[in-house]
Amino acid sequence: MGDPLSRHKWHVRLDHVGRTLVVGRKKLQRISRELIAVGYVAREAQRIVDGHRFGELDYVVRDVPVPVDKSLRPRVQKGPA
């Protein structure tokens, strides 16, 4: 088998996840922000060489959270979802 630490190259769209789980866009965005805030999901910008500094964002999902620098945590909006 391959390296257990290697990354899978799955392409997941949040709108598809929302339809599959029957969750609305706003609630799905809130859940996504919360997972990022507690370290289960990280956003990584792809570097592009052709004159642009950054490309698309990759979302890295982990089954064990990593410590998050609290000064970089996104603000989670409170209220109805």
N, C-alpha and C positions, 0 to 999 in steps of 0.2 A: 504494500500500500504506500501511498504518498506521505509526504511530510504532514503530520497532524497540525502543524502551525501554519501551513500554507493557506492562502486566501482563496476562497471560492469566488468565481467570477459570475455571480448571480446578478441578474438585472431585475429589479423589483420596482414597480411603480406604485406610489402611495394611493393613487386613485383605484387601482386594481385591488389593493389590500383593503381599502375602505368598502368597495363593493362586495368583496368576499366575506368580510366580517360584518357587513351591514352597519357600518359606522359612518357618520357624516364627516365632511371635510374638516370642519372646525374641531371636532372632537379628535379626529385622527392627527391633526396638527398639534393639538395640545398634548396628546399622548407621546408623540414624537419628541416634542420639546422636553417633556418630563424624562424620557429615556435618555436623552442627551445629557440632561442636568445631573442625573445620578450615575452616569458612566457606562450604561449598557450600549449606547450608540455614540459614535464619534463621526464628525464630518471632516473629511480630508479633501483639500482642493487639489485637482490634478494640475501639474505644471505643463505648460505648452511652450515649445521652443520657438515657434514661428512669429515672435514679436508680441504675443499676448503673455501676460504674466500668469494668469490662472485660467483653467478651463472649467469643466463641470465639477460638481461635488460628488465625492464617493462617500457613502455612508457605511461605516464599519460597525457590524453588530456583533456583540460578544455575549456569551452565556454567563460570564462572570464580570461584574463591573470593574472598571479601572478607576482609581482616584481621579477626581476632576478638580482642576484649579477653580476654586469658588469665585475668583475675580473674573473668570471668563464665562461663567454660567449664563445662559440666556434667561431673560426675565420671563417667568411663566405668568400668563394672564389669568387672573382669577375671575370666576363668574360662571354662568351657565354654559354648558358645552353642547 
